[in-house]
Amino acid sequence: MAGLSDLSREEIEILLDLARREKQQADRGLVLARSRAADADRVVDRLQAEADRRAWPGWL
């Protein structure tokens, strides 16, 4: 298997460009995943609060 030192400058530039684009896509995906996880946390919190509220009699 060839190492990076075996690649031409042009090949390195092409791979670098591809790697940068892949990283940008991954970063965008990470931002979206974090946002979705935060949304899911809020839903779980609201549902848990409602379940807790219904589990206890109102007179306690």
Secondary structure as the mmCIF struct_conf table of DSSP 4:
data_model
#
loop_
_struct_conf.conf_type_id
_struct_conf.id
_struct_conf.beg_label_comp_id
_struct_conf.beg_label_asym_id
_struct_conf.beg_label_seq_id
_struct_conf.end_label_comp_id
_struct_conf.end_label_asym_id
_struct_conf.end_label_seq_id
HELX_RH_3T_P HELX_RH_3T_P1 LEU A 4 ASP A 6
BEND BEND1 LEU A 7 LEU A 7
HELX_RH_AL_P HELX_RH_AL_P1 ARG A 9 ALA A 55
BEND BEND2 TRP A 56 TRP A 56
TURN_TY1_P TURN_TY1_P1 GLY A 58 TRP A 59
#
